[in-house]
Amino acid sequence: MKSVPVWIWYTLLRIVLFAAPLAVLLAAGVNVWVSAIVAAVFGLSASLLFLRKGREAMSRDLYAARHRETPAVRDDDAAEDAAVEAQHPAAVKPSAE
């Protein structure tokens, strides 16, 4: 079974760190705007303090994806290129004037 990507765990934990305080504050009868602001500040602070490993792992994954040795090649890239060249041959190949 394939493991869940790091960005999904990180995103879910960030949502929980926002939603839990928001629900508690709203249940306590605090104003909606004040609850949202306090929950956002709490969620940001808690994620910076407690989710360092997840943030670093996600950063490494993003860096690796953006700086591959060879670009990711899909099976249908050649077919798409051929279709574009067939429709617009002058736009793809510069003229030799």
C-alpha positions in Angstrom: 0.0 0.0 0.0 1.3 3.4 -0.9 1.9 5.9 1.9 0.1 9.2 2.1 2.1 12.1 0.7 3.6 14.5 3.3 1.7 17.5 1.9 -1.6 15.8 2.7 -0.6 15.2 6.3 0.8 18.7 6.7 -2.3 20.3 5.2 -4.7 18.2 7.4 -2.8 19.0 10.6 -2.8 22.7 9.7 -6.6 22.6 9.2 -7.1 20.8 12.5 -4.9 23.4 14.2 -7.2 26.1 12.9 -10.6 24.3 13.2 -10.2 23.0 16.7 -9.7 26.4 18.4 -12.3 28.0 16.1 -14.9 25.4 17.2 -14.1 25.9 20.9 -14.3 29.7 20.6 -17.5 29.5 18.7 -19.0 27.1 21.2 -18.0 29.5 24.0 -20.0 32.2 22.3 -17.2 34.4 21.1 -17.8 36.7 18.1 -17.3 35.0 14.7 -14.6 37.5 13.5 -12.7 37.4 16.8 -12.9 33.6 16.8 -11.5 33.4 13.3 -8.7 35.8 14.0 -7.7 34.1 17.2 -7.9 30.6 15.6 -5.8 31.7 12.7 -3.1 33.2 14.9 -3.2 30.1 17.1 -3.0 27.8 14.1 -0.1 29.6 12.6 1.8 29.7 15.8 1.2 26.1 16.6 2.2 24.9 13.1 5.4 26.9 13.3 6.2 25.3 16.7 5.0 21.7 16.3 5.0 20.9 12.6 8.7 21.6 11.8 9.5 18.1 10.6 6.5 18.0 8.3 7.2 21.5 6.9 10.9 20.5 6.2 9.9 17.2 4.6 7.4 19.0 2.4 10.0 21.6 1.5 12.5 18.8 0.5 9.8 17.1 -1.7 9.0 20.4 -3.4 12.6 21.1 -4.0 13.3 17.6 -5.4 10.3 17.9 -7.7 11.4 21.3 -9.0 15.1 20.4 -9.5 15.0 17.0 -11.1 18.0 15.8 -13.1 15.8 14.9 -16.0 12.3 16.4 -16.6 9.3 14.2 -16.0 8.2 12.8 -19.4 4.7 11.7 -20.0 3.8 9.0 -22.5 1.5 11.2 -24.6 3.9 14.2 -24.9 5.1 13.2 -28.3 1.6 12.7 -29.6 0.5 16.1 -28.3 3.6 17.8 -29.9 2.9 16.1 -33.2 -0.8 17.2 -33.1 0.2 20.8 -32.4 2.8 20.8 -35.2 0.2 19.4 -37.6 -2.3 22.1 -36.8 0.2 25.1 -36.8 3.4 24.2 -38.7 4.4 27.8 -39.2 4.0 28.7 -35.5 6.2 25.9 -34.3 9.0 26.1 -36.9 10.5 29.5 -37.7 10.8 30.4 -41.3 14.2 30.7 -42.9 13.9 34.1 -44.6 
